C-alpha cells in the first residue's frame, strides 16, 4: 500500500494567476494494469471577461501514474485539455 500525492495549487498555478482558484479536487481514479488514471478539476473563483460566474470556467488534468512498483508510484504522463475539465468515464 502506498500514496501518490500532488499539489493542486501548484498544478493549477496558471489558473490561480489568471482567475483565482475556486473549488478543486481529485474526483476519479481507476487502475488498468500497471497504471492508475486520476482525474481532477478546478474552477475559477473570479469570472473571466464575458462570463457571469467564475464557476462557468473549468480546468482539469488527467494524470497517468505508473504503479508497477507499488512502493514508489510515479507520474509518467498527463493530459490537460484547453479551457475544460476532465471527467473520467469507465
N, C-alpha and C positions, 0 to 999 in steps of 0.2 A: 504494500500500500504506500502511496506517495501523493504529493500535491504538485500542481503546477500553478504558480501564481504570476500574475502580471498586473501592472498598474494601469487602470483605465484612465486615470488623469494623464499619465504620460502618453498612453496610446492615442488619446484624443486631444493632445496639447494644441493642435492646429484649430480644432473646433472651439476650444476654450478661448483662444486668442481672437477668433472672429466673432463668436456668438455667445460665449459663456457656456458652461456645462450645466445642463439640466439633468433630469433623471437619466440614469445609466446603469448598466449591469450586464452580466453574463446570463443568458436565459436558456441556452440549449447546448447540449453536448451529447455526442454519440460516438461509439467506437466501431471501427471497421478494421479488422486485422490488427496491425501494429500502430494504427493511427487513431487519435481522438480528434474529432472536429468540434470546435467550440465557436458558437455564435454569440456576439454581443451587440448592443446598440447604445447609442447616446443621443439625447435630444438637445437641441439648442435651448438656452434659457432666455435669450433675447431674440425677438423677431427680426429676421433679416428684412431689408427693404423689400416691400411688395407682399410680405406675408403678415397676416394679422397676429399670429401667435408663434412663439419660438418652438412650440411643440409640433408645428407643421413641418419642421426641418429635422430629419433623422439621418444619422450616420451609423455605420456598422462595419464590423470586421469579422471575417471567418478565419479562425486560427487553425492550423494543422499541427498537431502535437504528435511527435514520434514517441510511442510508449514501448518500443521494443525492449528497452531497459527500464523496467518499472521504477527502479530506484532513482533514475535520472531522466525524467521526461524532458524533451526539448522541442521548442517550436522550430519547425523546418520550413514552413511556408505560411503565407496569409494572403487573403484576398479582401480588398476594400472597394466596393462599388462607389462611384462618384455620386455624391449627394443622395444617398439612400441607405436604408437599414439592411440588416442581414437577418433573414428569417429562415431557419433550417427546417425543412420538412422531410421526415423519414418515412 
